[in-house]
Amino acid sequence: MQVKVFEAEDMSSALKKVREAFGPDALILSTKTVRRKGLGLLGKPMIEITAAIDGPPDSSSPADTETFLASQLKSSPSSHKHDDISYEDIWRTNNMIDPLTSEVQGLREDLESSNLLSIRGEIEAIKDLVQGFATNISDMNKVISTIREPGHNNMQAFGGDWLAPVASELARHGIQAEATERILQLAGEKLTPKQAHSKEFLDDFFEETITDLVQVHRPILIDSPVQKRMALVGPTGVGKTTTIAKLAAACLKQFGQQLVLVTIDTYRIAAVEQLKVYGEIMNLEVEVVMSPKQLEEVIDRHQDKKLLLIDTAGRSPRDEVSIQELADFFRPELKIESHLVLAATAREKELYETVKRFSMLDLKSFIFTKLDECESFGALLNVHTKNNYPLSYLTDGQKVPEDLMVADPKKIAGLIMGKPYHLRSSNAATA
């Protein structure tokens, strides 16, 4: 890993230097405002960014890294803006075991049995799939057994087994335990055995019932008397930045220049640059925030705006510390709505774990992305029913803003039942 300090008159120029030197995969380690040595408080403020990139150590790195680092802490920012600090040298100089070296050695040993690991991975995936089917069948049998109990929806009068086709059809559409139980209970109240064996009748019943079960979050409204602050949170790679751009473009007609884009995703240069490009295209201000205090300053500076859309860095659901750091940005008094972005392509077990971990952020809704990569949409109802958070938006591609739709119960029911669909953004702001 190579570490370098960059200095420029503004954040945009500093980020450009980082990108030119290290590329879009650079990691931002720290950022601060400094003044040139010798001018004191009258010196021109400069932005200083410490960035890093994975790779071999630079041959020009100082031999004595410990001495070099000490000198850097004492010297002015301008005196070291082109020096590279080798990650490997830091560990070697301090006579410590380089964890990366240890990790690489472990990976080499693992690669020797890569074929075996690949086969094992495939076997584990098949086992998960079979276990998922078995779990679904077991859950459905429990539900049906419960409904058959005396006094439960009076199922004894109908013979009991007639609900099996209903459960089977629900399973075919990817609908699981909690949602299945609720739908079967309603089926026991509203259907006859003859209707349960009619596919046409069942399709109408499912669409109507699912429409009633789906709860949606109120979309962004232009006539809100107070400033709206909306943050998208979620795992890496689910499409938060693109979704932010879609929301901004969809709201542009209504809000115009009363809309501001904010990013606290400073882990990757590419994420910041991507949002800046969207901002330039839409002629919108883009604020880059590094700390909770800076976020407060941005909010204060834009009190006259009607809408703040906040992009965040992807967090692993297993990294509770990182999620807690994100929670520090969104203190209750700031009244920032956190909307969890989920990829509809993810396994439902992973979706449930993600919701569990991110729930510490006081979530307002779910936004499902990547619908165009899915074969079935039962997860939309399963995750929603199990966790009791409403749905707000759906996305199904990279087009900005076309591939965006306000969550609509009837359209979601149609998706789950396999009807053709196409998302449109025309109602994304005021529907």
C-alpha distance (Angstrom), angle and dihedral (degrees) to the residues before:
residue distance angle dihedral
M1 . . .
Q2 3.81 . .
V3 3.79 123.5 .
K4 3.80 124.1 -162.3
V5 3.78 136.9 174.2
F6 3.81 117.2 -133.2
E7 3.78 127.3 -167.3
A8 3.80 131.9 -166.3
E9 3.79 141.7 150.6
D10 3.80 93.8 -104.4
M11 3.80 140.1 16.9
S12 3.80 94.5 -105.6
S13 3.80 93.3 54.8
A14 3.80 92.0 45.3
L15 3.80 92.1 51.4
K16 3.79 89.5 48.5
K17 3.82 90.3 55.4
V18 3.80 90.4 50.1
R19 3.79 91.6 49.9
E20 3.82 93.0 47.9
A21 3.79 92.1 49.7
F22 3.79 102.5 38.7
G23 3.81 106.0 14.6
P24 3.82 129.3 -127.7
D25 3.84 94.7 -50.2
A26 3.80 94.7 65.0
L27 3.81 117.7 130.6
I28 3.81 120.1 -134.2
L29 3.83 108.8 -135.5
S30 3.80 99.0 176.5
T31 3.79 143.8 -19.7
K32 3.79 132.4 -160.0
T33 3.79 143.6 158.8
V34 3.83 115.9 -110.7
R35 3.83 137.6 174.8
R36 3.78 127.1 -133.7
K37 3.78 114.7 -95.2
G38 3.77 116.9 -99.9
L39 3.79 99.0 25.9
G40 3.80 98.2 77.0
L41 3.79 116.1 -166.2
L42 3.81 89.9 -11.6
G43 3.79 92.8 61.6
K44 3.77 118.2 111.2
P45 3.82 111.1 -99.9
M46 3.80 115.0 -116.5
I47 3.80 132.2 -167.4
E48 3.80 114.0 -122.1
I49 3.82 119.8 -165.9
T50 3.79 125.6 -174.3
A51 3.81 108.9 -155.2
A52 3.79 136.4 173.9
I53 3.79 139.3 -162.2
D54 3.79 132.1 -166.2
G55 3.81 113.5 -111.3
P56 3.80 144.4 90.9
P57 3.80 118.6 -42.9
D58 3.78 115.6 -88.9
S59 3.80 112.7 -106.5
S60 3.77 90.6 -136.9
S61 3.82 92.7 60.9
P62 3.83 113.9 121.3
A63 3.76 116.2 -96.8
D64 3.78 93.7 -135.7
T65 3.80 100.6 52.2
E66 3.80 96.4 171.9
T67 3.80 91.6 56.5
F68 3.78 90.1 42.9
L69 3.82 93.6 52.5
A70 3.79 91.7 48.3
S71 3.77 91.1 52.0
Q72 3.80 91.0 49.4
L73 3.78 92.1 55.6
K74 3.80 90.0 53.8
S75 3.80 99.0 40.8
S76 3.79 129.7 79.3
P77 3.83 120.2 -91.7
S78 3.79 91.7 -114.2
S79 3.80 92.4 57.9
H80 3.81 95.9 63.4
K81 3.75 107.4 28.5
H82 3.82 93.2 116.2
D83 3.84 99.0 41.0
D84 3.82 120.7 110.6
I85 3.79 121.5 -143.4
S86 3.80 112.1 -153.8
Y87 3.79 113.8 -139.5
E88 3.80 91.3 -149.4
D89 3.82 91.7 51.7
I90 3.82 91.0 54.3
W91 3.79 91.9 58.5
R92 3.83 94.5 39.4
T93 3.82 93.6 50.6
N94 3.79 92.6 50.6
N95 3.84 92.0 48.8
M96 3.79 90.8 -121.3
I97 3.79 129.9 139.8
D98 3.77 109.4 -100.3
P99 3.81 105.7 -127.6
L100 3.79 90.6 -155.8
T101 3.81 91.2 56.4
S102 3.77 89.8 50.6
E103 3.79 90.7 47.7
V104 3.81 92.7 49.4
Q105 3.80 90.9 50.5
G106 3.78 89.6 51.9
L107 3.78 90.9 49.5
R108 3.80 91.0 51.3
E109 3.79 90.0 55.0
D110 3.77 90.2 47.6
L111 3.79 92.4 50.7
E112 3.81 90.0 59.3
S113 3.77 87.6 68.6
S114 3.81 96.0 34.7
N115 3.79 93.9 125.1
L116 3.77 90.9 53.3
L117 3.80 91.1 47.5
S118 3.79 90.9 49.5
I119 3.80 91.2 52.7
R120 3.79 90.9 46.4
G121 3.81 90.2 50.4
E122 3.78 91.4 53.1
I123 3.81 91.0 48.3
E124 3.80 91.0 50.2
A125 3.82 90.7 50.1
I126 3.81 90.5 52.0
K127 3.81 90.4 47.6
D128 3.83 90.4 51.7
L129 3.80 90.3 49.6
V130 3.82 93.3 49.7
Q131 3.78 91.2 44.3
G132 3.80 89.6 51.3
F133 3.80 91.3 53.4
A134 3.80 90.9 46.6
T135 3.79 91.0 49.6
N136 3.79 91.9 50.2
I137 3.80 91.9 50.2
S138 3.80 91.3 46.6
D139 3.80 92.2 48.9
M140 3.78 92.2 48.7
N141 3.80 92.4 48.8
K142 3.80 89.6 52.0
V143 3.79 90.8 49.8
I144 3.80 92.8 48.6
S145 3.81 91.0 46.4
T146 3.78 90.1 52.0
I147 3.78 92.2 49.7
R148 3.81 90.1 49.6
E149 3.81 91.8 57.8
P150 3.81 114.8 112.8
G151 3.77 111.8 -90.3
H152 3.81 94.4 17.2
N153 3.82 106.5 122.8
N154 3.84 87.1 -37.8
M155 3.85 91.0 -85.8
Q156 3.81 92.3 155.9
A157 3.79 89.0 74.6
F158 3.81 90.3 61.9
G159 3.81 99.1 46.5
G160 3.83 97.5 -109.3
D161 3.83 102.8 -115.7
W162 3.77 94.5 79.4
L163 3.82 90.5 83.7
A164 3.82 91.9 66.4
P165 3.84 94.5 86.6
V166 3.81 89.1 51.1
A167 3.82 91.8 52.6
S168 3.80 91.5 44.9
E169 3.81 92.1 52.5
L170 3.80 91.2 49.2
A171 3.81 90.5 51.8
R172 3.81 90.1 50.4
H173 3.80 89.1 59.0
G174 3.82 92.8 48.2
I175 3.81 97.0 -106.8
Q176 3.80 113.0 150.3
A177 3.80 144.1 -165.3
E178 3.83 110.7 -50.7
A179 3.79 95.4 33.7
T180 3.81 91.4 43.1
E181 3.80 92.1 53.7
R182 3.78 93.0 51.3
I183 3.79 93.4 47.4
L184 3.81 93.0 46.6
Q185 3.79 90.6 51.1
L186 3.79 89.7 53.4
A187 3.80 90.2 45.7
G188 3.80 89.3 55.6
E189 3.78 89.8 53.8
K190 3.81 99.6 42.8
L191 3.82 109.1 27.3
T192 3.78 135.7 68.8
P193 3.82 122.3 -143.8
K194 3.80 89.5 -105.2
Q195 3.81 92.6 53.1
A196 3.81 90.7 48.2
H197 3.81 89.4 61.7
S198 3.81 93.6 50.1
K199 3.81 110.6 92.1
E200 3.78 92.6 -162.8
F201 3.78 92.1 51.4
L202 3.80 91.8 44.0
D203 3.82 92.6 51.8
D204 3.80 90.5 54.2
F205 3.80 91.2 45.9
F206 3.83 92.9 49.3
E207 3.79 93.9 48.0
E208 3.79 92.5 49.3
T209 3.81 93.5 43.9
I210 3.82 95.6 46.3
T211 3.80 89.6 47.7
D212 3.80 88.6 56.9
L213 3.83 92.7 46.3
V214 3.82 97.4 51.3
Q215 3.80 114.3 90.7
V216 3.81 119.4 -163.4
H217 3.79 134.5 -159.5
R218 3.78 119.6 -120.6
P219 3.83 108.2 -98.2
I220 3.79 126.6 -127.0
L221 3.80 109.0 -67.6
I222 3.78 126.1 -159.3
D223 3.79 95.0 -150.0
S224 3.81 95.6 60.0
P225 3.85 109.1 133.4
V226 3.82 92.8 -144.6
Q227 3.78 132.9 52.7
K228 3.81 113.5 -86.7
R229 3.83 115.9 -136.6
M230 3.78 113.8 -171.2
A231 3.81 125.1 178.2
L232 3.79 126.5 -171.4
V233 3.81 114.5 -145.5
G234 3.78 133.7 174.4
P235 3.80 146.8 102.9
T236 3.79 124.5 -38.5
G237 3.77 117.0 -80.7
V238 3.81 100.6 20.1
G239 3.83 93.6 115.0
K240 3.81 104.7 -102.4
T241 3.82 96.7 149.7
T242 3.80 94.0 47.9
T243 3.80 90.2 46.7
I244 3.82 90.4 51.3
A245 3.81 88.4 53.5
K246 3.81 91.2 49.4
L247 3.81 91.5 50.9
A248 3.80 91.2 47.6
A249 3.81 93.1 49.5
A250 3.80 91.8 46.4
C251 3.81 91.3 51.1
L252 3.80 95.7 41.6
K253 3.79 95.9 92.8
Q254 3.79 92.6 51.9
F255 3.80 100.3 38.5
G256 3.81 103.5 27.0
Q257 3.79 110.9 174.6
Q258 3.80 90.1 -6.8
L259 3.80 86.9 85.6
V260 3.83 125.0 88.1
L261 3.81 129.2 -171.7
V262 3.81 117.2 -144.2
T263 3.80 127.8 -174.2
I264 3.77 128.9 -167.6
D265 3.81 90.4 172.3
T266 3.80 96.2 110.3
Y267 3.80 95.5 143.2
R268 3.80 91.0 90.5
I269 3.77 125.7 38.7
A270 3.81 90.0 -150.9
A271 3.81 91.6 61.4
V272 3.81 92.8 53.9
E273 3.79 92.5 45.4
Q274 3.81 92.0 47.9
L275 3.79 92.4 56.0
K276 3.81 91.0 44.2
V277 3.79 89.8 55.2
Y278 3.80 90.9 51.7
G279 3.80 89.1 47.9
E280 3.80 92.3 52.3
I281 3.81 92.1 48.3
M282 3.81 91.9 51.3
N283 3.81 94.1 36.2
L284 3.80 91.6 -121.5
E285 3.80 130.0 144.1
V286 3.80 115.0 -107.1
E287 3.81 119.2 -158.2
V288 3.82 121.4 -161.9
V289 3.80 111.9 -151.3
M290 3.80 124.9 -165.5
S291 3.81 102.9 174.8
P292 3.82 142.0 20.6
K293 3.79 89.1 -104.9
Q294 3.81 91.5 55.2
L295 3.80 89.6 50.3
E296 3.80 89.8 55.7
E297 3.80 89.4 50.2
V298 3.81 91.3 51.1
I299 3.80 91.1 50.3
D300 3.82 90.9 49.4
R301 3.80 91.3 47.7
H302 3.79 92.3 52.9
Q303 3.78 100.9 42.1
D304 3.81 88.7 128.3
K305 3.82 92.7 60.4
K306 3.79 122.6 95.0
L307 3.81 99.9 -148.5
L308 3.81 135.7 32.2
L309 3.81 115.8 -172.6
I310 3.81 110.9 -164.3
D311 3.81 123.9 -159.9
T312 3.81 119.6 -160.4
A313 3.79 137.5 -166.1
G314 3.78 117.7 -98.1
R315 3.78 113.6 -97.6
S316 3.78 126.4 -159.3
P317 3.82 110.0 -118.6
R318 3.80 87.4 -132.6
D319 3.80 93.2 55.3
E320 3.80 101.2 84.2
V321 3.81 92.3 168.2
S322 3.80 91.3 57.7
I323 3.80 91.9 47.6
Q324 3.79 89.9 49.6
E325 3.81 89.2 52.6
L326 3.78 87.3 55.2
A327 3.81 89.9 49.7
D328 3.82 88.1 57.1
F329 3.81 88.1 65.0
F330 3.80 92.9 52.8
R331 3.78 104.1 54.0
P332 3.84 113.4 172.9
E333 3.80 94.0 -112.7
L334 3.83 90.4 62.0
K335 3.83 90.3 61.3
I336 3.79 94.9 -142.7
E337 3.79 115.3 164.4
S338 3.81 114.0 -136.6
H339 3.80 114.6 -150.3
L340 3.81 116.4 -170.6
V341 3.81 114.5 -134.6
L342 3.81 113.5 -150.0
A343 3.79 129.9 -177.0
A344 3.79 109.5 -127.0
T345 3.82 87.2 -147.9
A346 3.82 93.7 65.4
R347 3.79 121.5 103.3
E348 3.78 111.3 -97.0
K349 3.79 92.4 -122.3
E350 3.80 88.1 59.3
L351 3.80 91.5 45.8
Y352 3.81 91.5 53.6
E353 3.81 91.3 48.9
T354 3.81 91.0 48.5
V355 3.80 92.0 52.0
K356 3.79 91.2 47.6
R357 3.81 93.5 53.0
F358 3.80 97.7 42.0
S359 3.81 93.6 45.9
M360 3.81 88.3 89.9
L361 3.82 85.7 77.1
D362 3.82 93.1 67.4
L363 3.78 93.9 -114.5
K364 3.80 121.5 -143.9
S365 3.80 101.2 -167.2
F366 3.80 149.3 -22.0
I367 3.82 123.7 -102.8
F368 3.81 113.6 -163.3
T369 3.81 119.2 -153.9
K370 3.82 136.4 -176.5
L371 3.79 95.2 40.5
D372 3.81 88.0 150.7
E373 3.82 88.7 67.4
C374 3.82 95.2 53.8
E375 3.79 129.9 94.8
S376 3.83 94.4 -165.6
F377 3.79 133.8 20.3
G378 3.79 104.7 -154.0
A379 3.81 89.1 118.8
L380 3.82 89.7 70.7
L381 3.80 89.4 66.0
N382 3.81 98.2 32.3
V383 3.81 97.0 54.7
H384 3.79 91.9 39.3
T385 3.83 93.8 50.5
K386 3.80 95.6 42.6
N387 3.81 95.3 50.0
N388 3.81 101.8 30.6
Y389 3.81 95.8 -135.1
P390 3.82 116.7 135.4
L391 3.80 124.3 -120.3
S392 3.80 119.2 -116.3
Y393 3.83 111.5 171.6
L394 3.81 140.8 8.4
T395 3.82 127.5 -158.2
D396 3.80 131.1 -170.8
G397 3.81 109.8 178.8
Q398 3.80 148.5 0.5
K399 3.82 99.9 -83.5
V400 3.81 113.4 117.8
P401 2.96 115.5 -115.3
E402 3.83 102.2 -14.4
D403 3.81 98.8 75.1
L404 3.79 96.2 64.2
M405 3.80 133.0 94.4
V406 3.77 135.4 178.6
A407 3.81 107.6 -117.6
D408 3.79 107.6 -97.2
P409 3.85 118.6 -175.6
K410 3.80 95.1 -141.5
K411 3.82 93.9 47.9
I412 3.81 90.9 46.8
A413 3.80 89.8 51.5
G414 3.79 88.3 51.4
L415 3.80 91.1 50.8
I416 3.79 92.3 51.6
M417 3.81 91.4 48.2
G418 3.80 91.2 52.5
K419 3.78 101.3 -106.1
P420 3.85 118.3 153.8
Y421 3.77 113.3 -96.9
H422 3.79 144.3 179.5
L423 3.78 124.0 -168.9
R424 3.78 118.0 -132.3
S425 3.82 129.2 -170.2
S426 3.79 98.9 -153.0
N427 3.80 91.5 100.6
A428 3.79 97.4 35.7
A429 3.80 96.2 108.6
T430 3.75 106.2 36.1
A431 3.79 109.6 16.1
